[in-house]
Amino acid sequence: MQATAKVTYVRISPRKVQIVLDLIRKQPADKAMAILEHTPKAACEPLIKLLKSAIANAQNNYNMDVSRLYVAECNVGAGPILKRIRPRAQGRAYRINKRTSHITLTLKEME
């Protein structure tokens, strides 16, 4: 049995989210929450909400024991890119890509 939570169109680069996801993969849920709360990265804020949502899904939808949950899978994919223009010298313009992410987190119960 597994409980999943997903968040889409998060306005942060997938590359930055991947760094934090590597820290919590295969960790117990309570330890993963502690890691996220004490890591000074911008990606931690949406990931804390996502982990809380996954824990609530496991508890309410699947009657799983919260103390035995661990982060089985977590991955991030690229969402749509917001393309912006930065004015430069002599009438030129540089492209700025504001990247978005789709993040999926799956919890399972330890045997």
C-alpha positions in Angstrom: 0.0 0.0 0.0 1.3 3.5 -0.8 0.1 7.0 -0.5 0.9 9.7 -3.0 0.8 13.5 -3.1 1.6 15.7 -6.1 2.1 19.4 -6.5 2.3 21.0 -10.0 3.4 24.3 -11.4 5.7 25.2 -8.5 7.7 28.3 -9.4 11.1 26.9 -8.6 13.7 25.2 -10.9 13.5 21.4 -10.9 17.3 21.4 -10.5 17.0 23.2 -7.1 14.2 20.8 -6.0 16.2 17.7 -6.9 19.0 18.6 -4.4 16.5 18.6 -1.5 14.7 15.5 -2.7 18.0 13.6 -2.6 18.3 14.4 1.1 14.9 12.9 2.1 14.7 9.9 -0.2 14.3 6.5 1.7 14.1 8.4 5.0 11.3 7.9 7.7 8.6 10.5 7.3 9.3 12.2 10.7 13.0 12.4 10.0 12.3 13.7 6.5 10.1 16.4 8.0 12.9 17.4 10.4 15.4 17.5 7.5 13.2 19.8 5.5 12.5 22.1 8.4 16.2 22.6 9.1 17.5 22.9 5.5 18.0 26.5 4.3 16.8 26.0 0.8 13.8 27.6 -1.0 12.6 24.2 -2.2 11.9 23.1 1.4 8.8 25.3 1.8 6.6 23.6 -0.9 8.1 20.2 0.0 7.1 20.5 3.7 3.5 21.1 2.5 3.7 18.2 0.1 5.0 15.8 2.8 2.3 16.9 5.2 -0.3 16.3 2.5 1.1 12.8 1.7 1.0 11.9 5.4 -2.6 13.1 5.7 -3.5 11.0 2.5 -1.9 7.9 4.1 -3.7 8.4 7.3 -7.1 9.3 6.1 -7.4 7.4 2.8 -5.5 4.2 3.5 -5.5 4.0 7.3 -1.7 3.6 7.5 0.3 3.9 10.7 2.0 7.4 10.6 4.9 6.3 12.8 5.8 3.5 10.2 5.8 5.7 7.1 8.9 6.4 5.0 9.5 8.3 1.7 9.6 5.5 -0.8 9.8 7.6 -4.0 10.1 11.3 -4.7 10.8 12.8 -8.1 10.6 16.1 -9.9 9.8 16.9 -13.5 10.0 20.1 -15.5 6.8 22.1 -15.9 6.1 24.8 -18.4 8.8 27.6 -18.7 7.7 31.2 -18.3 9.8 33.1 -20.9 10.7 36.7 -20.0 12.8 39.3 -21.7 15.7 41.3 -20.2 16.6 44.5 -22.0 20.3 44.8 -22.9 22.6 47.4 -24.5 22.0 48.7 -28.1 18.4 47.5 -28.4 19.2 43.8 -27.8 17.2 41.6 -25.5 18.2 38.5 -23.5 15.9 35.7 -22.7 15.2 34.8 -19.0 13.6 31.4 -18.4 11.5 31.2 -15.3 11.2 27.4 -14.7 8.4 25.5 -13.0 8.3 22.1 -11.4 5.9 19.2 -11.0 6.8 17.2 -7.8 5.5 13.8 -6.8 6.1 12.2 -3.4 5.1 8.6 -2.4 5.0 7.2 1.1 5.0 3.5 2.1 4.7 1.6 5.4 7.8 -0.2 6.7 7.4 -3.9 7.0 
